[in-house]
Amino acid sequence: MKYVIWLVALMMSVAFLFSSEKPIDTLIITAEQGDAEAQFDLGMMYASGLGVKQDYDEAVKWIRKAAEQGLAEAQYFLGALYYEGKGVKQDYDEALKWYRKAAEQGLAEAQFSIGWKYENGEGVTQDYTEALKWYRKAAEQGHKDAQFFLGVAYKNGEKVPQDYDEAVKWIRKSAEQGLSIAQTDLGVMYFSGHGVKQDFIHAFMWFYISISNGMSADLANDLENLSKEMPPDDIEEAKRRAQICLESNYKQCD
């Protein structure tokens, strides 16, 4: 699943940051003295194998120490280790327990993870209302996946009244953070005129941006079919706007 892949990447990047800034001997001493952040940093290094030999048992040991001191990031990653069965027996109930502790402290990634579990019935009874509650909490903090899932719920009327305006609002927020599937969906909404005035230039623009971010060849076929319905000048305008949007890091996507 995409968010688990993200988790692994984040673990590696964070561990690299800590291993490059703090000598391992100093980190161990600080961690043994009870510093929660040092314990978490050390656990992350063991989880990723950067700076030390990869050892999930040691990762769990140190991350647990930090989690038990209330460090939200450590609580989240301990939950993730239980979810993946790394260094501990796989246990969805225990994963949810630690995710919830982190989520209740406001950690958006943990809130999203709880929403995902409720939506898919992983370790809990499937409950779309509960899923949307947690997606909304994460979305309001700027979590792009949660924003997309919330927008799709409004688009399809899943456990909320169908509301295309709300759908466009949340899907746009996600698209402007670079989530390619949200960019595709936003293009579809411009194409169909749901929640926005029908606008082929904006539809083409968002499809074009999504493809540039690695969306599938199927979308390229859709884009080619759309281009057959548009004057050449409109196609060039859409490409120009797409380029401005990308170069401005999504700050100028009108």
Beta strands, then each sheet from edge to edge (+ up, - down):
end
